[in-house]
Amino acid sequence: AGSAAVYTDSLEFTNPISMPQIPTYRVLDRHGSIKKGNVPSSLSATLLVEIYKKMLLLSKMDKILLQSQRQGRISFYMTCSGEEAAVIGSAAALQESDTVFTQYREVGVFLWRGFTL
């Protein structure tokens, strides 16, 4: 048997020594609905939709490039399957002037910054 996850509705810095398990912050309830008060007002509906669209585009692009790599059309590609929100969300939080040192799974940063396929 595994351990049960602990969740929190409060986004704050914590001292991990003071708790047996670090809680996971979430904005959605178990049914996928946004929990009231958990989305910062600086995140407009337009921005959230754009983030979601880029996550979908990244997922589609990953599938195409992985198939191309397996067919020998490109030499190397690593997908970010399951990590789309982390990559696109992080990119969306940065300023355009911020420097990003990308590696294998950060191609979503390029999508967010307007690079084309």
LUMVO-756135 format. One record per atom (N, C-alpha, C): x, y, z; residue in one letter. Coordinates in pm, whole numbers, padded with zeros to 5 digits, always signed. Atoms other than C-alpha are relative to their C-alpha. Layout:
# LUMVO-756135
XYZA;...
END
This chain:
# LUMVO-756135
+00084-00119+00000A;+00000+00000+00000A;+00088+00124+00000A;-00075-00125+00008G;+00118+00351-00077G;-00053+00099+00101G;+00047-00104-00091S;+00072+00672+00110S;-00105+00085-00069S;+00104-00087+00054A;-00224+00902+00065A;+00059+00139-00021A;-00049-00134+00030A;-00150+01236-00098A;-00071+00102+00089A;+00054-00110-00079V;-00201+01549+00106V;-00009+00120-00093V;+00021-00114+00086Y;-00346+01850-00077Y;-00024+00125+00082Y;+00026-00127-00065T;-00368+02217+00008T;-00060+00097-00101T;+00058-00105+00082D;-00567+02512-00125D;+00079+00130+00016D;-00076-00119-00033S;-00310+02759+00008S;+00137-00006-00067S;-00129-00006+00068L;-00013+02859-00208L;+00093+00083+00087L;-00091-00068-00092E;+00263+02944+00037E;+00129-00080+00016E;-00125+00067-00031F;+00620+02865+00127F;-00015-00072+00133F;+00008+00076-00124T;+00653+02599+00393T;+00137-00048+00040T;-00123+00059-00051N;+00925+02454+00608N;-00023-00151+00004N;+00028+00144+00007P;+00937+02085+00514P;+00036-00076+00127P;-00036+00068-00124I;+01095+01997+00846I;-00118-00002+00098I;+00110-00013-00095S;+00779+02108+01026S;-00121-00087-00034S;+00115+00082+00038M;+00551+01860+00848M;+00048-00137-00049M;-00041+00134+00043P;+00562+01486+00780P;-00005-00020-00152P;+00015+00013+00144Q;+00456+01529+00416Q;-00031+00138-00058Q;+00024-00129+00062I;+00468+01832+00188I;-00127-00010-00084I;+00125+00009+00075P;+00117+01898+00055P;+00014+00050-00144P;+00004-00040+00140T;+00045+01936-00317T;-00106+00108-00017T;+00094-00109+00026Y;-00114+02265-00418Y;-00081-00034-00125Y;+00083+00025+00117R;-00406+02231-00654R;-00111+00104-00008R;+00108-00095+00023V;-00666+02457-00809V;-00128-00069-00047V;+00116+00075+00044L;-00901+02183-00930L;-00043-00098+00108L;+00047+00102-00093D;-01120+01959-00719D;+00007-00137-00068D;-00008+00136+00054R;-01152+01583-00774R;-00078-00020-00130R;+00083+00011+00119H;-01406+01643-01051H;+00048+00089-00114H;-00056-00086+00104G;-01189+01886-01250G;-00056+00140-00003G;+00055-00135-00007S;-01377+02198-01146S;+00095+00091+00078S;-00086-00095-00069I;-01188+02510-01041I;-00056+00028+00139I;+00041-00030-00137K;-01198+02555-00666K;-00003+00151+00016K;+00017-00145-00013K;-01324+02903-00583K;+00113+00061+00081K;-00104-00074-00070G;-01057+03151-00484G;+00141-00052-00023G;-00133+00057+00018N;-00767+02938-00605N;+00072+00046-00125N;-00066-00049+00121V;-00694+03110-00936V;+00029+00149+00020V;-00032-00142-00018P;-00506+03440-00904P;-00072+00087-00103P;+00075-00089+00088S;-00694+03734-01053S;+00083+00047-00119S;-00085-00043+00112S;-00394+03813-01276S;-00005-00098-00117S;+00013+00098+00107L;-00472+03500-01479L;-00138+00015-00065L;+00127-00022+00069S;-00740+03605-01725S;-00044-00127-00071S;+00052+00115+00074A;-00962+03357-01904A;+00070-00013-00134A;-00071+00001+00129T;-00791+03456-02230T;+00138-00062+00014T;-00134+00055-00023L;-00447+03376-02090L;-00008-00150+00029L;+00013+00142-00033L;-00563+03043-01947L;-00034-00083-00124L;+00034+00071+00124V;-00715+02942-02282V;+00124-00010-00089V;-00122+00001+00081E;-00390+03037-02461E;+00100-00103+00056E;-00088+00100-00063I;-00189+02827-02213I;-00048-00140-00037I;+00056+00132+00033Y;-00422+02533-02273Y;+00024-00036-00147Y;-00022+00026+00143K;-00396+02568-02653K;+00145-00037-00027K;-00142+00030+00019K;-00016+02569-02634K;+00033-00138+00056K;-00022+00134-00055M;-00025+02258-02415M;-00047-00106-00099M;+00049+00094+00100L;-00235+02080-02677L;+00091-00005-00123L;-00091-00006+00113L;-00008+02197-02958L;+00130-00073+00029L;-00123+00068-00040L;+00297+02075-02769L;-00018-00152-00002L;+00028+00144-00001S;+00138+01733-02723S;-00006-00055-00142S;+00008+00043+00140K;+00059+01708-03095K;+00138+00000-00065K;-00134-00011+00056M;+00407+01824-03190M;+00090-00113+00049M;-00077+00111-00056D;+00563+01567-02957D;-00027-00130-00075D;+00036+00124+00070K;+00374+01286-03129K;+00061-00005-00140K;-00054-00006+00136I;+00481+01400-03475I;+00151-00016+00001I;-00146+00006-00003L;+00846+01449-03383L;+00050-00135+00052L;-00041+00133-00047L;+00866+01120-03192L;-00014-00102-00113L;+00016+00090+00114Q;+00727+00937-03495Q;+00110+00024-00104Q;-00107-00032+00095S;+00979+01118-03716S;+00133-00057+00047S;-00124+00054-00055Q;+01261+01013-03486Q;+00003-00152-00015Q;+00006+00147+00012R;+01147+00650-03486R;+00010-00047-00145R;-00012+00033+00142Q;+01131+00655-03866Q;+00138+00034-00055Q;-00135-00035+00043G;+01489+00782-03881G;+00009+00133-00073G;+00000-00130+00070R;+01393+01123-04022R;+00074+00107+00079R;-00082-00087-00085I;+01550+01305-03726I;+00077-00091+00095I;-00088+00089-00075S;+01828+01173-03509S;-00039-00017+00147S;+00021+00007-00145F;+01706+01250-03157F;-00117+00089+00039F;+00108-00082-00053Y;+01392+01370-02981Y;-00051-00062+00129Y;+00058+00045-00126M;+01264+01346-02625M;-00130+00075+00023M;+00131-00063-00022T;+00897+01412-02557T;-00010+00056+00141T;+00030-00049-00135C;+00757+01600-02262C;-00142-00043+00038C;+00133+00054-00030S;+00444+01386-02240S;-00025-00002+00150S;+00036-00007-00141G;+00272+01449-01911G;+00061+00119+00072G;-00067-00115-00061E;+00487+01756-01846E;-00037+00131-00070E;+00037-00117+00079E;+00311+01999-02080E;-00035+00120+00088E;+00041-00110-00087A;+00161+02206-01800A;+00120+00063+00070A;-00119-00053-00068A;+00495+02241-01621A;+00082+00087-00095A;-00082-00073+00097V;+00675+02356-01937V;-00070+00128-00045V;+00072-00117+00051I;+00409+02588-02079I;-00032+00097+00114I;+00031-00086-00114G;+00304+02720-01737G;+00121+00079+00047G;-00122-00068-00040S;+00663+02802-01646S;+00036+00109-00101S;-00031-00098+00105A;+00719+02975-01980A;-00094+00120+00007A;+00098-00109-00008A;+00400+03178-01937A;+00028+00093+00117A;-00029-00081-00118A;+00520+03301-01598A;+00122+00089-00019A;-00122-00078+00023L;+00845+03439-01741L;-00027+00124-00084L;+00004-00118+00086Q;+00904+03776-01901Q;+00069-00035-00131Q;-00064+00024+00130E;+01001+03786-02269E;+00151+00024+00006E;-00143-00032-00010S;+01337+03931-02165S;+00078-00102+00084S;-00068+00101-00082D;+01413+03636-01933D;+00072-00100-00089D;-00078+00098+00073T;+01684+03404-02055T;-00040-00140+00046T;+00035+00138-00030V;+01593+03036-02074V;+00105-00091-00062V;-00095+00098+00049F;+01852+02760-02105F;-00076-00131-00017F;+00083+00118+00024T;+01652+02485-02268T;+00087-00124-00020T;-00066+00126+00023Q;+01742+02122-02288Q;-00097-00088-00075Q;+00079+00095+00077Y;+01547+01817-02401Y;-00149+00028-00003Y;+00147-00004-00007R;+01192+01874-02283R;-00058+00140+00013R;+00049-00137-00013E;+01160+02252-02287E;-00039+00064-00132E;+00037-00055+00130V;+01055+02290-02650V;-00128+00083+00010V;+00120-00079-00022G;+00725+02428-02517G;+00029+00146+00026G;-00039-00140-00021V;+00911+02744-02418V;+00007+00071-00134V;-00007-00059+00133F;+00977+02807-02786F;-00140+00023-00056F;+00139-00019+00046L;+00609+02752-02868L;-00062+00120+00068L;+00059-00111-00074W;+00506+02993-02595W;+00053+00134-00049W;-00062-00125+00043R;+00747+03255-02725R;-00020+00029-00149R;+00040-00032+00136G;+00604+03238-03076G;+00078-00066-00111G;-00072+00071+00105F;+00845+03010-03259F;-00100-00089-00073F;+00092+00081+00078T;+00670+02825-03539T;+00056-00140-00019T;-00042+00136+00024L;+00680+02458-03621L;+00067-00008-00135L;
END
